[in-house]
Amino acid sequence: MDAWTVNILLIEGLPLIGFIYYLEYKRRMYLLEKVGPKSEPACSPREKKLVKGLFLLLTGSALIIMPGVAGLLGLGIELSFEMLLIGAIIICAGLAIVASCGILKIKRLSEGNEGFEMR
């Protein structure tokens, strides 16, 4: 990865993460003010895995697509082999997590129907 890529990730990524945490904090404070101190409904592990897998898929595709977009804008950034390799690995990890969510769903559906026999 060259220096421009790291600089762009730091300059754009860190404020974006901070903004996301700020919005989550404001949402919790709003809910606390309107509803009162109630616990939020817990997400299922399948939903959490699905969100993580989709995040990795989007991150990997952005690593592969964004240098082309930057090249069209005339920034002089090209897709290097290292960036392509990192993006492909991240996409594969995201696909694996999303596939595991599908397997968990199928497993849960099959476990629910074990005691039921059709005649």
Contacts in CASP RR format, 6 or more apart in sequence:
PFRMAT RR
TARGET T0000
AUTHOR 0000-0000-0000
METHOD contacts of the structure
MODEL  1
MDAWTVNILLIEGLPLIGFIYYLEYKRRMYLLEKVGPKSEPACSPREKKL
VKGLFLLLTGSALIIMPGVAGLLGLGIELSFEMLLIGAIIICAGLAIVAS
CGILKIKRLSEGNEGFEMR
1 80 0 8 1.000
1 82 0 8 1.000
1 83 0 8 1.000
1 86 0 8 1.000
2 77 0 8 1.000
2 80 0 8 1.000
4 75 0 8 1.000
4 77 0 8 1.000
5 67 0 8 1.000
5 77 0 8 1.000
5 83 0 8 1.000
31 38 0 8 1.000
31 40 0 8 1.000
45 104 0 8 1.000
46 101 0 8 1.000
46 102 0 8 1.000
46 104 0 8 1.000
46 105 0 8 1.000
46 108 0 8 1.000
49 97 0 8 1.000
49 98 0 8 1.000
49 100 0 8 1.000
49 101 0 8 1.000
49 104 0 8 1.000
50 97 0 8 1.000
50 98 0 8 1.000
50 101 0 8 1.000
52 94 0 8 1.000
52 97 0 8 1.000
53 93 0 8 1.000
53 94 0 8 1.000
53 95 0 8 1.000
53 97 0 8 1.000
53 98 0 8 1.000
53 101 0 8 1.000
54 94 0 8 1.000
54 98 0 8 1.000
56 90 0 8 1.000
56 91 0 8 1.000
56 93 0 8 1.000
56 94 0 8 1.000
56 97 0 8 1.000
57 91 0 8 1.000
57 94 0 8 1.000
57 95 0 8 1.000
57 98 0 8 1.000
59 87 0 8 1.000
59 90 0 8 1.000
60 86 0 8 1.000
60 87 0 8 1.000
60 88 0 8 1.000
60 90 0 8 1.000
60 91 0 8 1.000
61 87 0 8 1.000
61 91 0 8 1.000
63 83 0 8 1.000
63 86 0 8 1.000
63 87 0 8 1.000
63 90 0 8 1.000
64 79 0 8 1.000
64 83 0 8 1.000
64 84 0 8 1.000
64 87 0 8 1.000
64 88 0 8 1.000
64 91 0 8 1.000
67 77 0 8 1.000
67 78 0 8 1.000
67 79 0 8 1.000
67 80 0 8 1.000
67 83 0 8 1.000
68 77 0 8 1.000
68 78 0 8 1.000
68 79 0 8 1.000
70 76 0 8 1.000
70 77 0 8 1.000
71 77 0 8 1.000
71 78 0 8 1.000
END
